[in-house]
Amino acid sequence: MGTRAARTALLVAAMMFFAVLALDIAVPTLVLCIMAPSVWLVSLDMSVLHKHEGEAA
C-alpha cells in the first residue's frame, strides 16, 4: 500500500515539475513574441513623426 502511494506521489511531483518547466519556456516566449511587434510598431510610429517634422520645417 505504501509503495503505491509513494509511486503516485512521485508521479504527481514529476508531472508538476514538467508542467512548470514547460511554463518556464512558454511564458518568456509569449512575452518576447508580444514585445517584438510592439517595438516594431513604436519604431514605425517614430519614423512617421520624423518625416512630418522635416516637412514642417
PDB file of N, CA, C and O in Angstrom, chain B, residues numbered from 101:
ATOM      1  N   MET B 101       0.819  -1.197   0.000  1.00  0.00           N
ATOM      2  CA  MET B 101       0.000   0.000   0.000  1.00  0.00           C
ATOM      3  C   MET B 101       0.862   1.260   0.000  1.00  0.00           C
ATOM      4  O   MET B 101       0.580   2.214  -0.725  1.00  0.00           O
ATOM      5  N   GLY B 102       1.908   1.254   0.814  1.00  0.00           N
ATOM      6  CA  GLY B 102       2.775   2.420   0.890  1.00  0.00           C
ATOM      7  C   GLY B 102       3.550   2.648  -0.401  1.00  0.00           C
ATOM      8  O   GLY B 102       3.809   3.792  -0.774  1.00  0.00           O
ATOM      9  N   THR B 103       3.915   1.588  -1.075  1.00  0.00           N
ATOM     10  CA  THR B 103       4.659   1.710  -2.320  1.00  0.00           C
ATOM     11  C   THR B 103       3.797   2.331  -3.407  1.00  0.00           C
ATOM     12  O   THR B 103       4.275   3.141  -4.201  1.00  0.00           O
ATOM     13  N   ARG B 104       2.535   1.954  -3.440  1.00  0.00           N
ATOM     14  CA  ARG B 104       1.633   2.524  -4.449  1.00  0.00           C
ATOM     15  C   ARG B 104       1.419   4.020  -4.207  1.00  0.00           C
ATOM     16  O   ARG B 104       1.390   4.809  -5.152  1.00  0.00           O
ATOM     17  N   ALA B 105       1.272   4.401  -2.949  1.00  0.00           N
ATOM     18  CA  ALA B 105       1.104   5.818  -2.621  1.00  0.00           C
ATOM     19  C   ALA B 105       2.374   6.604  -2.944  1.00  0.00           C
ATOM     20  O   ALA B 105       2.305   7.739  -3.417  1.00  0.00           O
ATOM     21  N   ALA B 106       3.533   5.997  -2.686  1.00  0.00           N
ATOM     22  CA  ALA B 106       4.800   6.652  -2.995  1.00  0.00           C
ATOM     23  C   ALA B 106       4.967   6.824  -4.503  1.00  0.00           C
ATOM     24  O   ALA B 106       5.445   7.863  -4.959  1.00  0.00           O
ATOM     25  N   ARG B 107       4.579   5.825  -5.269  1.00  0.00           N
ATOM     26  CA  ARG B 107       4.660   5.936  -6.730  1.00  0.00           C
ATOM     27  C   ARG B 107       3.722   7.012  -7.255  1.00  0.00           C
ATOM     28  O   ARG B 107       4.077   7.776  -8.152  1.00  0.00           O
ATOM     29  N   THR B 108       2.531   7.065  -6.690  1.00  0.00           N
ATOM     30  CA  THR B 108       1.563   8.082  -7.111  1.00  0.00           C
ATOM     31  C   THR B 108       2.076   9.473  -6.767  1.00  0.00           C
ATOM     32  O   THR B 108       1.959  10.394  -7.575  1.00  0.00           O
ATOM     33  N   ALA B 109       2.640   9.633  -5.579  1.00  0.00           N
ATOM     34  CA  ALA B 109       3.191  10.925  -5.180  1.00  0.00           C
ATOM     35  C   ALA B 109       4.353  11.318  -6.090  1.00  0.00           C
ATOM     36  O   ALA B 109       4.466  12.478  -6.487  1.00  0.00           O
ATOM     37  N   LEU B 110       5.205  10.369  -6.418  1.00  0.00           N
ATOM     38  CA  LEU B 110       6.330  10.637  -7.313  1.00  0.00           C
ATOM     39  C   LEU B 110       5.832  11.018  -8.713  1.00  0.00           C
ATOM     40  O   LEU B 110       6.388  11.916  -9.345  1.00  0.00           O
ATOM     41  N   LEU B 111       4.797  10.344  -9.192  1.00  0.00           N
ATOM     42  CA  LEU B 111       4.228  10.645 -10.497  1.00  0.00           C
ATOM     43  C   LEU B 111       3.634  12.061 -10.513  1.00  0.00           C
ATOM     44  O   LEU B 111       3.835  12.809 -11.470  1.00  0.00           O
ATOM     45  N   VAL B 112       2.916  12.416  -9.470  1.00  0.00           N
ATOM     46  CA  VAL B 112       2.324  13.757  -9.387  1.00  0.00           C
ATOM     47  C   VAL B 112       3.418  14.816  -9.314  1.00  0.00           C
ATOM     48  O   VAL B 112       3.315  15.857  -9.963  1.00  0.00           O
ATOM     49  N   ALA B 113       4.456  14.563  -8.536  1.00  0.00           N
ATOM     50  CA  ALA B 113       5.563  15.518  -8.428  1.00  0.00           C
ATOM     51  C   ALA B 113       6.273  15.681  -9.768  1.00  0.00           C
ATOM     52  O   ALA B 113       6.630  16.796 -10.148  1.00  0.00           O
ATOM     53  N   ALA B 114       6.476  14.593 -10.479  1.00  0.00           N
ATOM     54  CA  ALA B 114       7.128  14.668 -11.788  1.00  0.00           C
ATOM     55  C   ALA B 114       6.257  15.416 -12.785  1.00  0.00           C
ATOM     56  O   ALA B 114       6.765  16.208 -13.579  1.00  0.00           O
ATOM     57  N   MET B 115       4.950  15.172 -12.753  1.00  0.00           N
ATOM     58  CA  MET B 115       4.046  15.875 -13.661  1.00  0.00           C
ATOM     59  C   MET B 115       4.050  17.376 -13.381  1.00  0.00           C
ATOM     60  O   MET B 115       4.058  18.189 -14.306  1.00  0.00           O
ATOM     61  N   MET B 116       4.045  17.735 -12.104  1.00  0.00           N
ATOM     62  CA  MET B 116       4.076  19.161 -11.753  1.00  0.00           C
ATOM     63  C   MET B 116       5.396  19.791 -12.180  1.00  0.00           C
ATOM     64  O   MET B 116       5.406  20.916 -12.681  1.00  0.00           O
ATOM     65  N   PHE B 117       6.502  19.092 -11.992  1.00  0.00           N
ATOM     66  CA  PHE B 117       7.807  19.613 -12.383  1.00  0.00           C
ATOM     67  C   PHE B 117       7.857  19.903 -13.878  1.00  0.00           C
ATOM     68  O   PHE B 117       8.290  20.979 -14.292  1.00  0.00           O
ATOM     69  N   PHE B 118       7.414  18.946 -14.686  1.00  0.00           N
ATOM     70  CA  PHE B 118       7.493  19.137 -16.126  1.00  0.00           C
ATOM     71  C   PHE B 118       6.466  20.140 -16.630  1.00  0.00           C
ATOM     72  O   PHE B 118       6.697  20.796 -17.647  1.00  0.00           O
ATOM     73  N   ALA B 119       5.337  20.273 -15.942  1.00  0.00           N
ATOM     74  CA  ALA B 119       4.363  21.301 -16.317  1.00  0.00           C
ATOM     75  C   ALA B 119       4.937  22.688 -16.056  1.00  0.00           C
ATOM     76  O   ALA B 119       4.788  23.587 -16.883  1.00  0.00           O
ATOM     77  N   VAL B 120       5.592  22.868 -14.913  1.00  0.00           N
ATOM     78  CA  VAL B 120       6.216  24.156 -14.603  1.00  0.00           C
ATOM     79  C   VAL B 120       7.385  24.419 -15.540  1.00  0.00           C
ATOM     80  O   VAL B 120       7.607  25.561 -15.943  1.00  0.00           O
ATOM     81  N   LEU B 121       8.127  23.391 -15.889  1.00  0.00           N
ATOM     82  CA  LEU B 121       9.237  23.547 -16.823  1.00  0.00           C
ATOM     83  C   LEU B 121       8.738  24.027 -18.181  1.00  0.00           C
ATOM     84  O   LEU B 121       9.371  24.869 -18.818  1.00  0.00           O
ATOM     85  N   ALA B 122       7.611  23.494 -18.619  1.00  0.00           N
ATOM     86  CA  ALA B 122       7.033  23.941 -19.888  1.00  0.00           C
ATOM     87  C   ALA B 122       6.595  25.400 -19.791  1.00  0.00           C
ATOM     88  O   ALA B 122       6.752  26.154 -20.751  1.00  0.00           O
ATOM     89  N   LEU B 123       6.054  25.804 -18.654  1.00  0.00           N
ATOM     90  CA  LEU B 123       5.660  27.203 -18.482  1.00  0.00           C
ATOM     91  C   LEU B 123       6.877  28.118 -18.450  1.00  0.00           C
ATOM     92  O   LEU B 123       6.809  29.260 -18.906  1.00  0.00           O
ATOM     93  N   ASP B 124       7.993  27.622 -17.912  1.00  0.00           N
ATOM     94  CA  ASP B 124       9.219  28.424 -17.893  1.00  0.00           C
ATOM     95  C   ASP B 124       9.700  28.716 -19.312  1.00  0.00           C
ATOM     96  O   ASP B 124      10.401  29.704 -19.532  1.00  0.00           O
ATOM     97  N   ILE B 125       9.344  27.894 -20.249  1.00  0.00           N
ATOM     98  CA  ILE B 125       9.726  28.117 -21.643  1.00  0.00           C
ATOM     99  C   ILE B 125       8.647  28.910 -22.374  1.00  0.00           C
ATOM    100  O   ILE B 125       8.959  29.805 -23.160  1.00  0.00           O
ATOM    101  N   ALA B 126       7.389  28.590 -22.121  1.00  0.00           N
ATOM    102  CA  ALA B 126       6.285  29.180 -22.880  1.00  0.00           C
ATOM    103  C   ALA B 126       6.034  30.642 -22.521  1.00  0.00           C
ATOM    104  O   ALA B 126       5.780  31.456 -23.409  1.00  0.00           O
ATOM    105  N   VAL B 127       6.100  30.984 -21.252  1.00  0.00           N
ATOM    106  CA  VAL B 127       5.782  32.358 -20.839  1.00  0.00           C
ATOM    107  C   VAL B 127       6.801  33.363 -21.377  1.00  0.00           C
ATOM    108  O   VAL B 127       6.384  34.374 -21.943  1.00  0.00           O
ATOM    109  N   PRO B 128       8.110  33.146 -21.235  1.00  0.00           N
ATOM    110  CA  PRO B 128       9.045  34.100 -21.837  1.00  0.00           C
ATOM    111  C   PRO B 128       8.928  34.169 -23.360  1.00  0.00           C
ATOM    112  O   PRO B 128       9.120  35.231 -23.951  1.00  0.00           O
ATOM    113  N   THR B 129       8.617  33.046 -23.988  1.00  0.00           N
ATOM    114  CA  THR B 129       8.426  33.052 -25.437  1.00  0.00           C
ATOM    115  C   THR B 129       7.240  33.927 -25.811  1.00  0.00           C
ATOM    116  O   THR B 129       7.311  34.700 -26.766  1.00  0.00           O
ATOM    117  N   LEU B 130       6.158  33.808 -25.066  1.00  0.00           N
ATOM    118  CA  LEU B 130       4.976  34.623 -25.324  1.00  0.00           C
ATOM    119  C   LEU B 130       5.286  36.101 -25.118  1.00  0.00           C
ATOM    120  O   LEU B 130       4.867  36.942 -25.914  1.00  0.00           O
ATOM    121  N   VAL B 131       6.015  36.417 -24.058  1.00  0.00           N
ATOM    122  CA  VAL B 131       6.372  37.811 -23.789  1.00  0.00           C
ATOM    123  C   VAL B 131       7.240  38.368 -24.917  1.00  0.00           C
ATOM    124  O   VAL B 131       7.015  39.487 -25.376  1.00  0.00           O
ATOM    125  N   LEU B 132       8.216  37.606 -25.360  1.00  0.00           N
ATOM    126  CA  LEU B 132       9.084  38.075 -26.447  1.00  0.00           C
ATOM    127  C   LEU B 132       8.317  38.215 -27.758  1.00  0.00           C
ATOM    128  O   LEU B 132       8.586  39.125 -28.543  1.00  0.00           O
ATOM    129  N   CYS B 133       7.361  37.314 -27.995  1.00  0.00           N
ATOM    130  CA  CYS B 133       6.553  37.414 -29.212  1.00  0.00           C
ATOM    131  C   CYS B 133       5.653  38.645 -29.185  1.00  0.00           C
ATOM    132  O   CYS B 133       5.317  39.184 -30.239  1.00  0.00           O
ATOM    133  N   ILE B 134       5.267  39.088 -28.025  1.00  0.00           N
ATOM    134  CA  ILE B 134       4.469  40.315 -27.909  1.00  0.00           C
ATOM    135  C   ILE B 134       5.370  41.548 -27.994  1.00  0.00           C
ATOM    136  O   ILE B 134       4.993  42.551 -28.600  1.00  0.00           O
ATOM    137  N   MET B 135       6.545  41.478 -27.398  1.00  0.00           N
ATOM    138  CA  MET B 135       7.444  42.628 -27.370  1.00  0.00           C
ATOM    139  C   MET B 135       8.013  42.953 -28.753  1.00  0.00           C
ATOM    140  O   MET B 135       8.164  44.127 -29.089  1.00  0.00           O
ATOM    141  N   ALA B 136       8.325  41.953 -29.548  1.00  0.00           N
ATOM    142  CA  ALA B 136       8.944  42.199 -30.845  1.00  0.00           C
ATOM    143  C   ALA B 136       8.066  43.054 -31.751  1.00  0.00           C
ATOM    144  O   ALA B 136       8.556  44.052 -32.281  1.00  0.00           O
ATOM    145  N   PRO B 137       6.793  42.715 -31.957  1.00  0.00           N
ATOM    146  CA  PRO B 137       5.960  43.589 -32.800  1.00  0.00           C
ATOM    147  C   PRO B 137       5.714  44.955 -32.171  1.00  0.00           C
ATOM    148  O   PRO B 137       5.578  45.947 -32.887  1.00  0.00           O
ATOM    149  N   SER B 138       5.653  45.022 -30.835  1.00  0.00           N
ATOM    150  CA  SER B 138       5.411  46.322 -30.205  1.00  0.00           C
ATOM    151  C   SER B 138       6.602  47.256 -30.410  1.00  0.00           C
ATOM    152  O   SER B 138       6.411  48.455 -30.610  1.00  0.00           O
ATOM    153  N   VAL B 139       7.814  46.734 -30.365  1.00  0.00           N
ATOM    154  CA  VAL B 139       8.996  47.554 -30.638  1.00  0.00           C
ATOM    155  C   VAL B 139       8.973  48.012 -32.091  1.00  0.00           C
ATOM    156  O   VAL B 139       9.318  49.155 -32.392  1.00  0.00           O
ATOM    157  N   TRP B 140       8.570  47.125 -32.983  1.00  0.00           N
ATOM    158  CA  TRP B 140       8.476  47.480 -34.399  1.00  0.00           C
ATOM    159  C   TRP B 140       7.430  48.573 -34.614  1.00  0.00           C
ATOM    160  O   TRP B 140       7.658  49.510 -35.379  1.00  0.00           O
ATOM    161  N   LEU B 141       6.293  48.456 -33.947  1.00  0.00           N
ATOM    162  CA  LEU B 141       5.251  49.475 -34.095  1.00  0.00           C
ATOM    163  C   LEU B 141       5.697  50.824 -33.563  1.00  0.00           C
ATOM    164  O   LEU B 141       5.413  51.857 -34.168  1.00  0.00           O
ATOM    165  N   VAL B 142       6.393  50.820 -32.437  1.00  0.00           N
ATOM    166  CA  VAL B 142       6.881  52.078 -31.870  1.00  0.00           C
ATOM    167  C   VAL B 142       7.911  52.704 -32.799  1.00  0.00           C
ATOM    168  O   VAL B 142       7.872  53.914 -33.023  1.00  0.00           O
ATOM    169  N   SER B 143       8.819  51.927 -33.337  1.00  0.00           N
ATOM    170  CA  SER B 143       9.825  52.490 -34.241  1.00  0.00           C
ATOM    171  C   SER B 143       9.186  52.963 -35.538  1.00  0.00           C
ATOM    172  O   SER B 143       9.648  53.942 -36.124  1.00  0.00           O
ATOM    173  N   LEU B 144       8.142  52.297 -35.996  1.00  0.00           N
ATOM    174  CA  LEU B 144       7.425  52.722 -37.186  1.00  0.00           C
ATOM    175  C   LEU B 144       6.746  54.062 -36.932  1.00  0.00           C
ATOM    176  O   LEU B 144       6.770  54.942 -37.792  1.00  0.00           O
ATOM    177  N   ASP B 145       6.146  54.221 -35.769  1.00  0.00           N
ATOM    178  CA  ASP B 145       5.482  55.465 -35.401  1.00  0.00           C
ATOM    179  C   ASP B 145       6.500  56.606 -35.296  1.00  0.00           C
ATOM    180  O   ASP B 145       6.208  57.732 -35.698  1.00  0.00           O
ATOM    181  N   MET B 146       7.664  56.328 -34.771  1.00  0.00           N
ATOM    182  CA  MET B 146       8.695  57.360 -34.628  1.00  0.00           C
ATOM    183  C   MET B 146       9.186  57.815 -36.003  1.00  0.00           C
ATOM    184  O   MET B 146       9.450  59.003 -36.192  1.00  0.00           O
ATOM    185  N   SER B 147       9.314  56.902 -36.962  1.00  0.00           N
ATOM    186  CA  SER B 147       9.789  57.300 -38.290  1.00  0.00           C
ATOM    187  C   SER B 147       8.748  58.166 -38.990  1.00  0.00           C
ATOM    188  O   SER B 147       9.114  59.065 -39.747  1.00  0.00           O
ATOM    189  N   VAL B 148       7.471  57.922 -38.758  1.00  0.00           N
ATOM    190  CA  VAL B 148       6.414  58.750 -39.338  1.00  0.00           C
ATOM    191  C   VAL B 148       6.456  60.148 -38.723  1.00  0.00           C
ATOM    192  O   VAL B 148       6.262  61.140 -39.425  1.00  0.00           O
ATOM    193  N   LEU B 149       6.705  60.230 -37.430  1.00  0.00           N
ATOM    194  CA  LEU B 149       6.785  61.521 -36.767  1.00  0.00           C
ATOM    195  C   LEU B 149       7.964  62.338 -37.294  1.00  0.00           C
ATOM    196  O   LEU B 149       7.845  63.547 -37.493  1.00  0.00           O
ATOM    197  N   HIS B 150       9.086  61.685 -37.517  1.00  0.00           N
ATOM    198  CA  HIS B 150      10.265  62.399 -38.018  1.00  0.00           C
ATOM    199  C   HIS B 150      10.028  62.927 -39.433  1.00  0.00           C
ATOM    200  O   HIS B 150      10.522  64.002 -39.772  1.00  0.00           O
ATOM    201  N   LYS B 151       9.301  62.210 -40.246  1.00  0.00           N
ATOM    202  CA  LYS B 151       9.014  62.670 -41.603  1.00  0.00           C
ATOM    203  C   LYS B 151       8.139  63.927 -41.564  1.00  0.00           C
ATOM    204  O   LYS B 151       8.355  64.868 -42.328  1.00  0.00           O
ATOM    205  N   HIS B 152       7.160  63.930 -40.674  1.00  0.00           N
ATOM    206  CA  HIS B 152       6.277  65.095 -40.584  1.00  0.00           C
ATOM    207  C   HIS B 152       7.022  66.328 -40.040  1.00  0.00           C
ATOM    208  O   HIS B 152       6.761  67.455 -40.462  1.00  0.00           O
ATOM    209  N   GLU B 153       7.932  66.103 -39.118  1.00  0.00           N
ATOM    210  CA  GLU B 153       8.695  67.222 -38.582  1.00  0.00           C
ATOM    211  C   GLU B 153       9.591  67.831 -39.655  1.00  0.00           C
ATOM    212  O   GLU B 153       9.745  69.050 -39.715  1.00  0.00           O
ATOM    213  N   GLY B 154      10.172  67.002 -40.489  1.00  0.00           N
ATOM    214  CA  GLY B 154      11.026  67.510 -41.560  1.00  0.00           C
ATOM    215  C   GLY B 154      10.255  68.315 -42.594  1.00  0.00           C
ATOM    216  O   GLY B 154      10.776  69.290 -43.135  1.00  0.00           O
ATOM    217  N   GLU B 155       9.019  67.916 -42.873  1.00  0.00           N
ATOM    218  CA  GLU B 155       8.201  68.619 -43.847  1.00  0.00           C
ATOM    219  C   GLU B 155       7.759  69.985 -43.327  1.00  0.00           C
ATOM    220  O   GLU B 155       7.623  70.930 -44.104  1.00  0.00           O
ATOM    221  N   ALA B 156       7.535  70.094 -42.024  1.00  0.00           N
ATOM    222  CA  ALA B 156       7.049  71.344 -41.455  1.00  0.00           C
ATOM    223  C   ALA B 156       8.158  72.417 -41.448  1.00  0.00           C
ATOM    224  O   ALA B 156       7.872  73.610 -41.555  1.00  0.00           O
ATOM    225  N   ALA B 157       9.382  71.994 -41.324  1.00  0.00           N
ATOM    226  CA  ALA B 157      10.490  72.947 -41.251  1.00  0.00           C
ATOM    227  C   ALA B 157      10.836  73.391 -42.628  1.00  0.00           C
ATOM    228  O   ALA B 157      11.747  74.200 -42.805  1.00  0.00           O
TER     229      ALA B 157
END
